[in-house]
């Protein structure tokens, strides 16, 4: 088994590769679907995905439990305990996955009128909701057997995900461009996702042949162990769903599905930025768990401080780039009638640059089983977000009110509250944390703001060529600053060696 710290770098880069492929597909697919389905039908699609996302609360925190306990027993080659954990979690997923079926059917049959959808599209929305709901059922049934990340092999999973994502996009383009609508989109999504689950199951079997899927290996002791850790993780997942998946539902209830489309396009961009950062945070959890099992707490603190420093610089650069170039990108990408999307994006990006670097802190808390603190923070954020969004969406602000309802709690909590709480848990200097990361924000601003201003105002080339030139110029300056100014010499040497190999 490879050293988890070295494997972490490979996992992060493979996650980024998968994310960039997804980003490229979204760049093409989002306007394709909006223009071929229409804004209202695309809004229904986004709304259905948001509703089904709430079934993740039935995960019961098992995903985080697997990320915690599988590396723990895999690191010590305790395959008896590993099989007990695997089969016990499989039993839990079988029960919770089955519960998704009545949840989706009840929403589709009895609560579809809750949303402001045109009467002629309600039946299609019901069918799509049921199909995507059953896709989620399959995800739960296969969750344990498709887990590759806890074995430090996100790279294998990402290769499978990339191939299936490309195949899915090609099939959707063919059928939607020939006049098929929402239902065809849902059927294709279900079919390709099921194929991905099968491929990941085969990969796990070959990677860890010691795993034996037998019901007799499940036991009450392991179920309680998983649920004890997982219960807090479950509540964390619920809080995250409220924070990240409630916007479209609030807009669908109080406004209409066309407004969902305008908001969700900005949400897609923020979500991909979050995915890029999560590419670091997700594989970090099993690595932290591995170090915790080895009692290497200094390694945990050093790893967190280093990643936090890098992330504050990178997210600040991205925020500056979006403020200068994001609006032009959206109008070229989606059309001139998406100015409201530009405004939503500008509201969301500043707090995103503040809370996203704390993904590293989240991973540490999950990896060392101190995640109850994270839950308290997220509950406060979720309550404030829902309350503010519901109040402000009903004013003249509309979708801007929902964006502000999301942004204001994030700004306050992750700038002033979370760093204080987290620093006490892992015993790091709060003053050093603020000083180091403020330097990173200032460094990013000094490098990107003047260049962004000059490129935006004095580049005579318009359209996509001008935007590409501006993006490349800003990116090169930001990356040069990261390489020569931010990256510590040890990491620079390691990255050079890895690229040479």
Secondary structure, 3 states (H helix, E strand, C coil): CCCHHHHHHHHHHHHHHHHHHHHHHHHHHHHHHHHHHCHHHHHHHHHHHHHHHHHHHHHCCHHHHHHHHHHHHHHCCCHHHHHHHHHHHHHHHHHHHHHHHHHHHHHHHHCHHHCCCCHHHHHHHHHHHHHHHHHHHHHHHCCCCCCCHHHCCHHHHHHHHHHHHHHHHHHHHHHHHCCCCHHHHHHHHHHHHHHHHHHHHHHHHHHCCCCCCCHHHCCHHHHHHHHHHHHHHHHHHHHHHHHHHCHHHHHHHHCCHHHHHHHHHHHHHHHHHHHHHHHHHHHHHHHHHHHHHCCCHHHHHHHHHHHHHHHHHHHHHHHHHHHHHHHHHHHHHHCHHHHHHHHHHHHHHHHHHHHHHHHHHHHHHHHCCCCHHHHHHHHHHHHHHHHHHHHHHCCCCCHHHHHHHHHHHHHHHHHHHHHHHHHHHHCCCHHHHHHHHHHHHHHHHHHHHHHHHHHHHHCCCCHHHHHHHHHHHHHHHHHHHHHHHHCCHHHHHHHHHHHHC
